[in-house]
Amino acid sequence: MIRSALGAAVALAALTLTPAASAGAVQDAAPAPGSYMAQRAALQTGKAGTAMTPLARPLLRVPFRCNETWSGASRSGHSPSYYAVDLNWGSGTDDLGKPVKTSAAGTVVRSAYDAGGYGNYIEIAHGDGWHTLYAHLQSRAVGVGATVTDSTQIGRVGDTGNVTGPHLHYEQIHDGTVVPALFGTSTWVAYPGPAGYSRIRDC
């Protein structure tokens, strides 16, 4: 798997990559048949793997407040895609109820409850086929059609849907396919992780 070089470029990025953190890593259980998460997973089947290339994407930030370091990880068989990221802060239930922010400005295209998979989730369109998705939320603060800025709080971390503990399930999506997540201009998510991620702008 190809990853962009970090180093000096990270200082210019919209966030920082910190050393790996393993505490509190909690993953999704398998989605129930017919759930929106299961439908999304079916769409990924048969699609060629997406290399970690920049593509033309909006500037996407870590979906939390500044000065918080969150541990992000994935795993083989992660639904709907290996490139989805489970984000935790602290350990156990420390992150339950913590604020979730948008990664970038856009329009809410889905805000719903998916009992067999995502639980409370929000999907935001950012233009040119780019979406971000935030799942297992404790609560949702925006509805379909809402316009959000790059720092709007859209909900709180929860444990709704098919999960084994509280965390934020996060996806960056291009033309319907979950792609490797890139924060800022040069910080790729380290798959499978865990690794730490912090937001430093648009707090």
Number of C-alpha atoms within 10 A of each C-alpha: 6 7 16 14 11 14 11 9 12 16 12 12 20 20 23 22 22 13 12 16 20 18 14 20 23 23 22 22 15 16 23 17 11 13 19 21 25 18 15 17 18 14 15 16 11 7 9 8 15 12 12 16 13 14 9 9 17 18 16 21 27 30 28 26 20 14 14 15 23 27 25 29 27 25 17 10 10 18 24 23 24 19 27 26 30 26 28 31 25 17 13 15 17 13 20 20 17 18 19 23 23 28 29 23 19 21 20 22 17 17 22 17 21 21 18 20 28 30 24 24 27 27 24 27 21 20 13 11 12 19 26 23 24 29 31 30 29 22 20 21 13 18 16 14 13 14 15 21 14 18 19 21 19 22 23 24 28 25 24 24 25 21 21 12 20 29 34 32 28 24 24 25 22 19 10 13 23 26 21 25 23 22 24 22 19 23 23 20 24 20 20 15 18 24 20 23 28 22 24 18 16 18 17
